């Protein structure tokens, strides 16, 4: 029984020494984007926006989109939309 206690103490001592002197935390290096990468990303985003502008996907949802009534002020037309929901 005495031998098992000594072995456990040695193992814990070696783990302590390893953690104290040998173990190094892993540091993840994050590569920052270069200006060229940023330009490429902006170009790509612009290209997608152009495509989206030409090929609009119709709105598919449960809410109704109402056009702005030019005869009424904005606040009244917004208030009417809120009243119709009730």
Secondary structure as UniProt FT lines:
FT   HELIX           2..17
FT   HELIX           18..22
FT   HELIX           35..54
FT   HELIX           74..85
//
